[in-house]
Amino acid sequence: MDSTVLAYIAGFLDGDGSIFFQIIPRKDYKQKFQIRSSIAFYQSKKYVEILDWLKNYFGVGYIRHRKTGISDYTIVKSKEVKRILLLLQPYVRLKKKQVELGLEILSKLENKKSDEDFLEICKLVDKFKELNYSKKRIITHKTVSESLSP
């Protein structure tokens, strides 16, 4: 992939994008929770063609059009999020800590073997609250820990 294009996309992510990890309740999962990874790019509906171009470039994800006049291009599959973070890592500036933490979380998820491993990953996910100034996060590693306790 062209480094100039990747640098451009990394700048777009730094300015009009987000990297986030969430702990999501899932009754069908062993630990009753899932770690969801996401990368999102935001743009006015008037300029949605840049989001179409990104989706075509990466070949994954989906585009939503909100009633607010904003559209977003989102990638959620962990494998694809990891691939894209690795591609953009050398070029990201403002979201460098999010990229590094995200890659650490994804790597640990691939090697998770126990409830304790999962709880450690959830603690890492909690760190995104500070990095992203998240105010609405209500499910934390503590929630998961309490659900796993006998």
MIMARBA-512869 format. One line per 3 residues: number of its first residue (from 1); for each residue x, y, z of C-alpha. Coordinates in pm, 1 decimal, always signed. Layout:
<rs>
NUM> X:Y:Z ~ ...
</rs>
This chain:
<rs>
1> +0.0:+0.0:+0.0 ~ +119.8:+347.7:-84.7 ~ +278.6:+520.7:+217.9
4> +152.0:+861.3:+103.8 ~ -206.0:+732.7:+101.3 ~ -161.3:+565.9:+440.7
7> -20.6:+889.9:+584.4 ~ -323.0:+1078.8:+448.4 ~ -564.1:+826.1:+603.6
10> -375.4:+839.6:+935.5 ~ -415.4:+1218.8:+933.8 ~ -786.5:+1177.8:+864.8
13> -811.9:+933.7:+1157.6 ~ -621.3:+1175.5:+1383.1 ~ -858.3:+1460.0:+1294.4
16> -1198.6:+1311.9:+1211.4 ~ -1177.4:+957.4:+1338.3 ~ -1200.0:+741.5:+1646.8
19> -1046.0:+423.4:+1778.0 ~ -1240.5:+261.8:+2054.8 ~ -1276.4:-58.3:+2248.9
22> -1584.8:-149.9:+2448.3 ~ -1692.5:-428.6:+2680.0 ~ -2026.8:-553.2:+2549.0
25> -2263.0:-795.3:+2730.8 ~ -2298.6:-1127.1:+2544.8 ~ -2495.5:-1405.1:+2711.6
28> -2367.7:-1656.6:+2456.8 ~ -1998.3:-1594.4:+2546.0 ~ -1808.6:-1790.8:+2810.4
31> -1721.4:-1479.0:+3012.1 ~ -2064.4:-1323.7:+2931.6 ~ -1891.6:-1025.7:+2768.9
34> -1718.1:-944.6:+2442.1 ~ -1446.5:-691.2:+2364.6 ~ -1560.7:-491.2:+2060.6
37> -1297.1:-303.3:+1865.0 ~ -1385.4:-23.4:+1624.4 ~ -1227.4:+233.0:+1398.2
40> -1455.5:+506.8:+1267.6 ~ -1412.1:+799.0:+1030.3 ~ -1666.3:+1084.2:+1034.0
43> -1762.1:+1332.1:+765.3 ~ -2047.9:+1556.7:+659.4 ~ -2296.0:+1381.4:+430.2
46> -2200.0:+1640.3:+166.5 ~ -1854.1:+1480.0:+145.1 ~ -1951.2:+1115.2:+187.1
49> -1748.7:+1022.2:-122.3 ~ -1430.9:+1024.7:+91.5 ~ -1590.2:+761.5:+315.7
52> -1688.5:+558.7:+9.0 ~ -1328.0:+581.2:-110.1 ~ -1197.8:+461.9:+231.2
55> -1441.2:+169.3:+236.7 ~ -1331.8:+71.9:-112.7 ~ -963.1:+113.4:-19.5
58> -983.0:-112.3:+287.1 ~ -1252.9:-343.3:+148.7 ~ -1429.7:-386.3:+484.7
61> -1672.5:-206.9:+713.6 ~ -1991.5:-13.4:+658.6 ~ -2113.2:+343.6:+613.6
64> -2403.6:+494.4:+809.3 ~ -2585.6:+819.5:+741.6 ~ -2711.0:+987.9:+1058.2
67> -3002.4:+1229.5:+1088.7 ~ -2752.9:+1489.8:+1214.9 ~ -2603.6:+1531.9:+867.7
70> -2293.2:+1331.2:+960.0 ~ -2193.4:+1003.0:+797.5 ~ -1951.4:+753.9:+941.6
73> -1743.8:+472.2:+802.0 ~ -1688.2:+203.6:+1067.5 ~ -1475.0:-111.1:+1083.3
76> -1551.1:-351.3:+1369.8 ~ -1405.0:-696.0:+1298.5 ~ -1103.8:-740.6:+1528.8
79> -890.3:-894.9:+1255.0 ~ -958.0:-600.0:+1023.0 ~ -916.8:-339.3:+1296.8
82> -575.4:-488.9:+1375.8 ~ -474.9:-493.0:+1007.5 ~ -568.5:-127.4:+963.3
85> -408.1:-13.8:+1290.0 ~ -83.6:-183.5:+1185.5 ~ -97.1:-10.1:+845.8
88> -159.0:+333.7:+998.0 ~ +63.0:+301.8:+1307.5 ~ +377.5:+457.3:+1154.0
91> +183.9:+768.6:+1046.1 ~ -63.7:+841.1:+1329.1 ~ +30.6:+1131.5:+1556.9
94> -258.9:+1243.8:+1777.9 ~ -400.6:+895.9:+1835.0 ~ -66.6:+716.9:+1875.3
97> -150.0:+598.3:+2231.1 ~ -489.0:+463.3:+2117.6 ~ -324.4:+270.2:+1832.9
100> -59.5:+121.1:+2062.7 ~ -312.7:+27.2:+2332.1 ~ -552.0:-112.1:+2071.3
103> -283.6:-334.0:+1922.1 ~ -189.6:-455.6:+2270.8 ~ -553.4:-543.2:+2346.6
106> -600.2:-724.4:+2014.3 ~ -279.4:-921.4:+2063.3 ~ -380.9:-1026.3:+2415.5
109> -727.8:-1126.4:+2291.8 ~ -568.8:-1362.3:+2039.8 ~ -375.5:-1531.7:+2322.9
112> -647.1:-1526.9:+2593.2 ~ -667.4:-1854.1:+2782.3 ~ -846.4:-1782.1:+3110.0
115> -1093.6:-1559.1:+3291.3 ~ -795.0:-1384.9:+3451.6 ~ -651.4:-1308.7:+3107.1
118> -987.5:-1167.2:+3001.5 ~ -1007.3:-946.4:+3312.3 ~ -660.0:-807.1:+3238.4
121> -773.4:-723.6:+2885.7 ~ -1083.8:-552.6:+3028.4 ~ -856.6:-335.6:+3245.9
124> -674.2:-227.8:+2929.6 ~ -1007.4:-148.3:+2763.2 ~ -1091.2:+74.2:+3062.0
127> -787.5:+289.3:+2975.4 ~ -967.2:+406.9:+2660.9 ~ -1200.3:+606.6:+2887.9
130> -918.2:+852.4:+2960.0 ~ -764.2:+846.1:+2612.8 ~ -1095.4:+917.4:+2440.8
133> -1257.8:+1133.5:+2711.7 ~ -1545.0:+885.1:+2732.8 ~ -1822.8:+986.9:+2970.5
136> -2081.8:+718.0:+2900.7 ~ -1878.0:+403.1:+2966.9 ~ -2068.0:+200.0:+3226.1
139> -1941.0:-153.8:+3169.5 ~ -1588.6:-184.8:+3306.4 ~ -1351.3:-458.5:+3416.7
142> -1517.1:-433.1:+3758.6 ~ -1854.8:-524.2:+3603.3 ~ -1695.8:-825.8:+3434.0
145> -1512.7:-928.3:+3752.1 ~ -1834.7:-919.1:+3953.9 ~ -2015.0:-1130.9:+3694.2
148> -1738.0:-1393.9:+3698.2 ~ -1726.9:-1417.9:+4078.3 ~ -1909.2:-1719.0:+4222.0
</rs>
